[in-house]
Amino acid sequence: MDGNIQVTEKKQVVLSLVQPTGTPTLGNYLGAFKNWAKMAEDYDCLFGAADLHSITVRTEPKVLKSRIIEIYAILLSLGLNPEKNIIFVQSQVPQHSQLGWILNCYTQFGEAARMTQFKDKSKKYAENVNVGLFSYPTLMAADILLYQADFVPVGEDQKQHLELARDIATRMNNLYGNLFTVPAPFIGKAGAKVMSLQEPTKKMSKTDPNTKSFISMLDTPDVILKKIKSAVTDSEGKVYYSEEKPGISNLMSIYSACTGLSYEEIEKEFDGKGYGDFKAAVAEAVIEELRPFRAEFDRIINDKAYILSSMEKGAERAEKRARRTLDKVMKKIGFVSYR
Ligand code: TRP
């Protein structure tokens, strides 16, 4: 064989989109974002703002706009290399809507109606159960399949949607030959699962009406300290990990994720000390953990020109890949191209 031929191994594709529905929390950071820069070293990664998904809930136009810019700036501030990874806004790549429609026609009403998130959301937003809410998972499937993603890092609440994307991909592959990579959930190092500071048996959520229950990624050090100091604990006064102590255990898991210390080491460190000392240390660790991200974000959010030019680059690169898949799908289905 010709020794000059270079075989470059193709990296596997990982894709994840985040909805611009409010500032992400410390839970989103420790559970996902913190690992993305590391993940991006080993995979061909695409990250995006799922702004089309977020209009299933009515939002003031000004608010939507500032949230899209904020989430995009957050993605740019995670230490990812925007030259190597594609960081894009979903609505700026028209193929998402186009493939989304096509996938609607290959998804049964009953399949979409079974989605537990649709059932939950139609109860929660009973005054606006729109068709977009119903077809949300087919748009998500389009997001994934357009880029031939091998892996999608998903939380528990998105597993069923990924399962549907797999079913649709398999179904269309059987009908038309190999159109799509069938995506699998990304099994990486499990990120920390962060619970509410006020009800530590519930997941920390950015939409919790009690703002003391979550730490936003953009909270100032003062606010972080205040929120951790008022976190719900118990009356025992001893720092150790136990299911019976969800408040303290949650703070321990946060502290461990930020410092790399094991639970044993943490128990040792706070042996004989009270919750006051422990909470101060947790707050300090969280503030330090978010500091580099925060510095980068503050710089980027004030540089609108950089944000817009990054969006343009991201959209162009994403579209180039998305178009390849969409063209193939349309051709196989029987649409006519004049090219
Ligand atoms: N539905 C996801 C969520 O709410 C966001 C999302 C949209 C997504 N498209 C995606 C996640 C594609 C992974 C892949 O969290």
Residues whose N, C-alpha, C, O or C-beta is under 5 A from the ligand:
A	BS01	LIG	L15 S16 L17 V18 Q19 A50 M140 D143 V152
